[in-house]
């Protein structure tokens, strides 16, 4: 029973790859705002509790079907669908969850449908077996809450769709497979619950027994807590990347200067105790998604602020390059530590970092997300830098061969 606690190219030579159209057609299984969920559980209270947890995700519309035993669940899966995801209890009155997965695979063939197995308690052996039989996730009921269950369903649907599109067109999905491979690997073994347990028990040890610990033991325990928190950020960053692929652009002509001002106000706490000079020119009006553009500036300005931390006076410039007949180029320049252009090809890759955590904190996901957003707009992003002499990131929101060599002295202001 569920409980209540329960590019590196010079500006004149940017390169692009073709966009990949991820569009699974089988049973119209696409990532829309409608989630069609089949819940197979012999406990009516458990079924209703799962519905309530999922319904808290207001960004989706939910359509639920339920079954009180495995036989009826299999019949609904085959004739009552299509479903985006099936939640199945491990212990049903007429069969266990593993038998359900085996019979489901026989009915559908491979791949079938996204499945999340729910069990009374965590069991790594059962989890591994469930994944092997085709489930996308395995969750102990005692740990369920709205956020955990919604993420599990979303992860399951994403992973299942990746399987679908790989089977349909391996060649056209080469880029998607490469970019989501790290995501699939990171979440396929249900990292979230173990991380939460490690963090929770570590805090209990610190709070309840910390005064009796040796100083070295307490420091080591704190390092565990910090490492778990960092891993959690990595997992959430990967989920953010996956969500970007499903985000439909809402285009308008927002005031980019207003977006920059808002981002700077958010970053103000990081400026405390520092000398930071913001040089902000009047930016041109560009057709873009304002929410995604906010994310672009948060990442670029946040990085500029972070990597200029060691300067007595940080100087961060936000400006544009405008030439007749050519798309406007926005750039963000700083006087920070820079980087070696020899490694610039790795700049926008997931988890690619040029500095250690002891030098600069980070996850290696931010620039990958920026790259994906700009490409989603049909645009370009690239960078110039020199070690210890700062960096400049350029982007344009129109994909065109008209972008020529960046003039060094013609930035519009």
ABEGO torsion letter per residue (X at the ends): XBBAAXXBBBAABBBBBBBBBBBBABGGBBBBABBBBBBBBABAAAAAAAAAAAAABAABBBBBBBBABAAAAAAAAAAAOBBABBBBBABBAABBAAAAAAAAAAAAEOBBBBBBBBBABBBAAAAAAAAAAGBABBBBAAABBAAAAAAAAAAAAAAAAAAAAAAABAAAAAAAAAAAAAAAAAAAAGAAAAAAAAAAAAAAAAAAAAAABBAAAAAAAAAAAAAAAAAAAAAAAAAAAAAAAABBBBBBBBBAAAAAAAAAAAAAAAABGBBBBBBBBBBBBBBBBAAAAAAAAAAAAAAAAAAAAABABBBBBBBBBBBBGBBBBBBBBBABAEBBAAAAAAAABBGBBABBAAABBEAGAAAAAAAAAAAAAGBBBBBBBBBGAEBBBBBBABBBAABBBBBAAABBX
